[in-house]
Amino acid sequence: MESLKYIFCLGETHSRHPALDAGSTENCGTVNSPSNKLLMDSEGVTVRIDTDAVYVLEVVNAAGIPLQTLFSGHLTVGEHYIGTRNVTLDRGNYLVLRRGNTIISRLLIP
């Protein structure tokens, strides 16, 4: 079974994007979120939610392969704090917030 990969095209609904196969992201447009919904500190991640829904917060590597799920469940409108004290977050990976297969926001782990 092939590993699921996510390309960082905010707002697009893909688990695989043709640009991944071509080794290019030129068809993706910008990957910068105008209003970042993820804020990270030394002990956790604040997630800003504007629509009640089921969300997944996960760590993915630079190739877009999910490494671990930090949260999966229903969130209501507002800010929510997800603790990461007992989680190893390696530099160069990304935190990705998604609703279904739609990437809502992503943040490079410093």
Secondary structure, DSSP 8 states (H G I E B T S, - for coil): ---------TT-B-SS-HHHHHT--TTS-----SS--EEEETTEEEEEESS-EEEEEEEE-TT--EEEEEEEEEE-SEEEEEE-TTS---TT-EEEEEETTEEEEEEE--
